[in-house]
Amino acid sequence: MRQSSTSIQVATRGRGLVNVTDTILSWVRSQGIDTGLLTVFIQHTSASLVVQENADSDVLRDLEGFFKRLVRDGDPEYYHILEGPDDMSAHIRTALTQTQLSIPVAHGRPTLGTWQGVYLYEHRTHPHRRNLALHLLGE
């Protein structure tokens, strides 16, 4: 059994989804592990990870529209507002999504479905640099 790990930094443009699939696929291929398990973990509390459709950008637009209606910025009920009106709503969005993904690896690549991509979901309205920790275990 072998294992490998790295971290990647992703620049966001503010709230929205950033496709990180190709970066992850490339790193996994370079590790020479044929079969195993990939863990992707985001080291932040106001951004998250999702596996989502990568063929029709309307899916991403509709997902963001849903979250905009579900979790309002600047809700007067929030106590945690130190960094602005999008601060607590970003934490709630993260709690409703995922901070870690486990993806099986077969034949040297993550076993994502035909229309699946891995996205970093930035929940803050301003650009950030986000860190992803990748860990691959296998043979």
C-alpha positions in Angstrom: 0.0 0.0 0.0 1.3 3.4 -1.0 0.1 6.9 -0.1 0.8 10.4 -1.3 -0.4 13.8 -0.4 -0.2 17.4 -1.6 -2.0 20.7 -1.2 -3.2 22.9 -4.0 -4.2 26.5 -3.8 -7.2 27.8 -5.7 -8.0 31.4 -6.4 -11.7 32.3 -6.4 -13.4 35.3 -7.9 -15.9 35.6 -5.0 -19.1 33.6 -4.5 -19.5 30.8 -6.9 -18.2 27.4 -8.1 -14.7 26.8 -9.3 -14.1 23.6 -11.3 -11.0 21.9 -9.8 -11.5 18.5 -11.6 -8.6 18.8 -14.1 -6.1 19.8 -11.4 -7.1 16.8 -9.2 -7.2 14.4 -12.1 -3.7 15.5 -13.2 -2.2 15.1 -9.7 -3.8 11.6 -9.2 -2.4 10.4 -12.6 1.1 11.6 -11.7 1.1 9.5 -8.5 1.2 6.1 -10.3 -1.4 4.6 -8.1 -3.8 2.4 -10.0 -6.4 1.5 -7.4 -7.2 3.4 -4.2 -9.1 6.1 -2.4 -8.7 9.9 -2.9 -9.6 12.3 -0.1 -10.0 16.0 -1.0 -10.3 18.3 2.0 -10.8 22.1 2.0 -9.0 23.8 4.9 -11.6 26.6 5.4 -15.0 27.2 7.1 -16.5 29.6 4.6 -16.0 27.5 1.4 -16.8 23.9 0.6 -16.5 21.1 -1.9 -19.2 19.6 -4.1 -19.5 17.0 -6.8 -21.8 18.4 -9.5 -22.7 18.3 -13.1 -19.9 19.6 -15.4 -21.8 19.7 -18.7 -24.4 22.5 -18.3 -23.5 25.7 -16.5 -27.2 26.3 -15.8 -26.9 23.7 -13.1 -24.3 25.7 -11.3 -26.3 28.9 -11.8 -29.5 27.2 -10.4 -27.5 25.8 -7.4 -26.2 29.3 -6.5 -29.7 30.7 -7.0 -31.1 28.1 -4.6 -28.5 28.9 -1.9 -29.1 32.6 -2.4 -32.8 32.1 -1.5 -32.1 29.6 1.2 -29.3 31.4 3.1 -29.6 35.2 3.1 -26.7 37.5 3.6 -27.0 40.0 6.4 -29.8 38.2 8.2 -30.5 40.3 11.3 -30.7 37.1 13.3 -27.0 36.4 12.9 -24.6 37.2 15.7 -21.4 36.4 13.8 -21.0 39.4 11.5 -17.3 40.3 12.1 -16.3 40.2 8.5 -19.4 41.6 6.9 -23.0 40.5 5.9 -21.7 37.4 4.0 -19.8 36.1 6.9 -22.3 33.9 8.8 -24.2 33.0 5.6 -20.9 31.6 4.2 -20.5 29.4 7.3 -24.1 28.1 7.0 -23.6 27.3 3.3 -20.5 25.3 4.3 -22.4 23.4 6.9 -25.0 22.5 4.3 -22.5 21.2 1.8 -19.2 19.3 2.4 -15.7 20.0 3.4 -14.3 16.6 2.5 -14.8 14.3 -0.5 -13.8 10.6 -0.7 -13.5 9.4 -4.3 -12.5 5.9 -5.3 -9.6 5.6 -7.8 -9.6 2.9 -10.5 -7.2 2.5 -13.4 -5.2 5.4 -12.2 -8.0 8.0 -12.1 -10.9 9.1 -9.8 -14.1 7.2 -10.7 -16.2 10.3 -11.4 -19.3 9.7 -13.5 -19.5 11.0 -17.1 -21.1 14.3 -16.1 -19.5 14.8 -12.7 -16.9 17.4 -11.7 -15.3 18.4 -8.5 -16.0 22.0 -7.5 -14.7 24.3 -4.8 -17.7 26.3 -3.7 -16.7 29.8 -2.6 -19.3 31.2 -0.2 -17.8 34.6 0.4 -18.6 37.5 -1.9 -15.0 38.6 -2.3 -12.1 36.7 -4.0 -10.0 34.4 -1.8 -7.2 31.9 -2.1 -8.3 28.6 -0.8 -6.2 25.5 0.2 -7.2 22.0 -0.7 -5.4 19.0 0.9 -5.3 15.9 -1.3 -4.5 12.4 0.1 -4.3 9.3 -2.1 -4.0 5.8 -0.6 -3.7 2.7 -2.8 -1.5 0.5 -4.9 
